[in-house]
Every structure is written in C-alpha cells, then in structure tokens.
Amino acid sequence: MYIEALLGGIISVLTPSVFFMTIISIIVFSKMDLKNDFRLFTISIFCLLIIIYYVIIGMFLNSTAPGILTDHRIKLLFVILNISIGLWLLGLLNVFSKNIESNKLFKSIGVVIISIVFAAQSYSATAPIIGTILIASIGETTILATVLPLLVFAVGFTIPIGLIVFLMSRFISKKKEKKWFVIVESLIGIIIITLTIVRIFLS
C-alpha cells in the first residue's frame, strides 16, 4: 500500500490543477527576495504545510473536511486569497508586494497563504487517489496505520513539487526584471482572477 501511495502522490503532480498551481508557486517564490539557503528552507516549509494539510483533510475526509470545504465562509476566504494573489502578480498591490519581497514576516505569511491555496486548489485532483488510499486502509485498528499511507502519499506529492519550485524559482528570480517575465506574471494574475470569478458564478 505504501508504494502505491508514494506513486499516487508522484503521479498527482502531473494533473492539470496541480501543474497550474506549481507554476503559480514558482512565480510567487521567484518574486520573493530569497537567498539560496533561505529559499530552500522557505520552500521546505511550504511543502511541510501542504503535507500537514493533506494528512488532516484525509483523516477527516468522511466527516469534518467536506463540511469545511463546502462552507460558504471558507469559499469566500479562498476567493479573497486567490484574487489577492492575482492582484499581487499584476502589480496592483505594490505596497504589500514590497513588504513581502523584503520582510521575513510578510514572507512567512505569504508562504502560509500560497500553501493553503495550493493544497485547496489541488485537492480536487488528488481526492480520488486519497479516497482509494483510505478505502485500502479500512479495517486498520490504529490511527497510525491510517495516517502513514496518507503521509507517504503527501511526501510523494510534495517532493517533486518542492524540487521543481526551488530550481525554477531560483532560475527565474534572476530573470524577474526581464520584460517577458513581467508579461507572464501578469497573464497568470489575470488567469487566476478570471478563473476565480468564473467559479463564483458557477457555484
């Protein structure tokens, strides 16, 4: 079961929603003024937060989590977070943007926000695999026996994402003053805001 969980986590990286959120994460971390050592530490925290989120939501999949995910207040929170990220990428939050790029506290807040958004947006793509893992663990008598497969899945999911985000953000951060980067950044911001608005009308 553990090998299947690990492979399931790695395969989930290839799904469209996870791929798109990975691109957003690369852009976000490339905008932050991070030295290589601190970049690695920051992205490690980002991955750890995603792992924690997935384990928690997996553990409460049949009870608490669905209610949380469908709660209108939680949906509103995600709408605000998504639009804020989109506006930031468009350069319309320059005052806050400068703080995030230079201040450690704001960087930490930014990491927490992007990890929550990443996990929430990518969960729809990974839910079937998590459901399969939970079904396979039915009959286990200890919580640890249920948590471990979820943990293995989450680790398999976040390690490739963390490596991609670290390497690409380090490379792109050297190019962020280039015109093409500003254009790509703005396009992604527009896409995030547009998709968020469309989801509001469809929900």
Secondary structure, 3 states (H helix, E strand, C coil): CHHHHHHHHHHHCCCHHHHHHHHHHHHHHHHCCCCHHHHHHHHHHHHHHHHHHHHHHHHCCCCHHHHHHHCHHHHHHHHHHHHHHHHHHCCCCHHHHHHHHHCHHHHHHHHHHHHHHHHHHHHHHHHHHHHHHHHHCCCCCCHHHHHHHHHHHHHHHHHHHHHHHHHHHHHHHCCCCCHHHHHHHHHHHHHHHHHHHHHHHHC
